[in-house]
């Protein structure tokens, strides 16, 4: 069995093995198609943009139907054939009876990834394909430059016939959404 060198973890992991990990270790990885991926902490500007977006969604969400907005929360994309979960920057999902239950893809309304030049390919290719395959109806990617400014935001909606995302909007001055509810925030409010 080979291991992820810096953490002493195996390269592959089942859902049960992940559930048995200490919380401090579990928070540093994602499991994709059964493979362990070590996640680096994002820089402060990335975290600020994600937090302010989450706050904007939280303030805009209607009382009914019940939805939740979370940051850095495991979203289970599928259990079989190989356990896969991702931890997006922001997730908006339907409330679950158990408040501590991880959202499943079928609960999710919108996933947001704040993307830097080093993560852009993963966010716009790998994660996009996985979120679409899991049936998540909307995906927002906020692209940031190396110096921490926002380049643009791209809103994608799922084509139910092909299970692929299509571009809904390219935003160059602020995030403006109508789904899952109305949100409007200029980029300046996210980065300043």
Secondary structure, 3 states (H helix, E strand, C coil): CCEECCCCEECECCHHHHHCCCHHHHCCEEEECCEEEECCCCCHHHHHHHHHHHHHHHHHCCCCCCEEEEEEEEEEEECCCCCEEEEEEEEEEECCCCCCCCEEHHHEEEEEEEECCCCHHHHHHHHHHHHHHCCCCEEEEEEECCCCCEEEEEEEEEECCCCEEEEEEEECCEEEECCCCCEEEEHHHHHC
